[in-house]
Amino acid sequence: MVLTFRDIFSSANLSTFGTPLTVADIVIALLFSFVTGLYIFYIYKKTYSGVLYSRSFNIALIMSTMVASVIMMAIGGNLALSLGMVGALSIIRFRTPVKDSKDLTFLFWAISAGIVNGIRFYKLSLVSSIVIGAVLIILSKKIVINKPYVLILKYLNIDDNKLESVLRKHCISFEVRSTALDESGTNEKTIEVKIKDKEASALLKGLKAIKSVKKVMMFSHTGELSE
């Protein structure tokens, strides 16, 4: 038997907007969503590794959790209302640029937690949030990866052998990306390096000690700067 949209809507009770909810049900769901949102807020702040921390985005995570919970309570088990809500939400666009793909994951987590709280699966929300938060903290704190850095050297004249010697001493690997010369005669060399553990400070001092080197700057790929 093939069902048409007419069959679906005729079988749905359009006068019933979701399952009956008491004031206590609504308050408990919203409070649980608020607490879950605060937990997501804490995990985001604890694991943030960028340069410019956005408190407004973190607050938006709490609000997203609560709003998603309200939407799910409104939909309840009403098929017609759920289809209408999908159509209404399809016109919404998240226009704020997301700088880190991890931010998008946190936003999805907040909305998912709100949906689960909205249908009153509090145990699922609690256990999953604790596990996800623990995994994020472990991944951000315990796993150490040799991140690539970008070195920018400004110099008048440099001994390439001395430069290579310093880089080999303090780096796992390195590669010259560009060399430039400005109007004042100052040379600029850009080098991508992977630094040995706890050797960043020694590397900067070794490069600065090379004769004719005027300035040394080092950037990580996250935008962190050492000079």
N, C-alpha and C positions, 0 to 999 in steps of 0.2 A: 504494500500500500504506500503510495506517494503522498506525503503531506505538503500542502501549500501554505503560504503565509496566512491565507484566510482561515484555514483549519486551525493553525496555531493560535491566532488571535481570538478565534471563536471559542476555543477551549480554555483560554486564559480569563481569569476573573479580573476585569479591568477596574473594578471598584475597590479591589483590595491592594493597598500599597504596602506590600511587604508583610512580614509576620508581625503580630501585635507585640509592642514593646512597652514596658513600664518605664517610668521615670528612673527608677533604680537601675534598670538594664542599660539605659542610655548613659547615665552618670558613670557606672562601673566601666563600660566600654571606653568612654572618653578618658577616664582616669588611667586606665590600663594603657591606652594609646599614648597618653602624655608621659607616663613613666617609661614606656618603651622608647619613645622619641628622645627622652632625656638620656637614656642609655646609649642610643645611637649617636647623640650629640657628643657624649663623653668619648666614645670609641673613635669618632671622627677626629676630635681634637687631639686625642692621645696618639693616634697613628698618622697624623698629618705630617708630611715631609716636604711640602712646598715652601715657597718664599713668602707669599702674601696670604696669610690665613684670613678667610672670610667668615666672620661671625654671623653675618646675615644669611649666608648659605646654610650654616649649621642650624640656625633658628628655623629656616625653611624646612629642614628635615623633620623637626618636631611638628610643625604645622601640617606637613604632607601626611604624616602618620595619622594625625587626628582627623583631617579632612577625608582621607581614604576610609577611615572607620565610619564616619558619618554617611558617606556614600553607600557603603555596604549595608549599614542599618536601614537606610531608606529603600534600597533595592529589595532586601529580604529575599523572599522566594517568588517575587512577582516577575514573570517572564517578560510581559509587555514593557514594564518599567525598566527592566535591565537592558532591553534592546534600545529603548529610547535614551537611556543614560549613555550607552556606548556611542550612539550617534551624536549626542551633545558633547561628549568628551573628545570626539574625533576632530573637532574644530579648534581645540586648544593646542597651542604650540609652546614648547619651552624655549623661549627666545634668548635667555641668558646664556652666553657661551660657557661651555663646560671645559675648563682648562686641563683637567686631569680625568682620564677614563675612570679612575677610582671614585671620583665624585659622582659620576653617573651610577656606579654600582651602589653607593650609599643612598642615593635618591630612590633607586629601585627597591632597596632593602626597606627604607622608610615606608614606601607605598605598600609593599607586600605585608609588612607588619600591621599597618592600618587595616588592610583588607581582612587579615586573619582575626584581628581584634573585633572588627565589625561583625563578623559572623560568630563571635564569642568562642573561638577556639583558643582560649587563653593559655592552656598548657603548651600547645604547639608554638605559640608566639614566644612564650617565656623560654622554653628549652632551645628553640632554634636561634633566638637572639643571643643567648648566652654562648652557644657554641660558635656562632659566626663571629661574635666579638672576640672570643678567646683566640680563634684562628687568625684574625686580623692582627691582634697584638703580637702573637708569636711570629707571624711572617714579617712584621715591621721591626721587631726588636732582636730576634734571635738569629735570623739568617743574614749573614754578612756577605755582601757581594762586592767585588772590586769594581766600583763604578768608573767609567771613563771620565777624565777631566780634560779641559782645554786650557793649555798654557799659552799666554801671549807675552812674548819677549820684545822689549824695545831696546835697541842698542845702536851704537855707531859702527862698531866693527867687532866681530866675535871670532874666537878660535873654535872652529867647528869640532875639532877633536876634543877640546875641553868640554864643550857643550854635550857631546855624545857620551863622554865619560861620566858626567854628572847624571845624565838621564839613565844610563845603564845601571848606575849604582843604586838609584832610588826608585826606579820604575820596573814594572813587569814587562811592559812593552810601550813603544812610542812610535809616532808617525807624524812627520811634518805635513801639515795640510796646506799652508800657504806662506809666501814670503812677499813682503811689500816694502817699498821705499817711498818716503814722502818728500816734499819740497825742501825741508830743512836738512835732508841727508840722514835722517833717522830711519833705521831699518826696523821692520816689525815682522816677527815670525810667529805663526800659529801652529802649535803642536798638540796633537791628541795623545794623552798618556793614560796608562793604568798604573797607579801608584802602589808600591808595596805597603803592607800594613804599618800604619803609624809613621810613615816616612814623608808625609805631605810637608810638614814644617821644615824638615831637613832639606827637602828638595828645593823649596823656595829660597832658603838660606844659601844653598850651594850654587844656585843659578845667579843669585844677587851678587855672590862673591866673584863671579867671572868678570874679568876686566872689560870695561866699556859697556857693560849692561846697565842701562838707565832705569828700567822698570820691569817688574815681573808681576803678572796677574794670572790667577788660576780660577777657572769657572768649572763647577760641576754641571752636568746636564740638567739639573733641577734649578739652576740659576744661582746657586750659592757662590759667593766670591771670596777669595783669599788674595791678599796682596802683601 
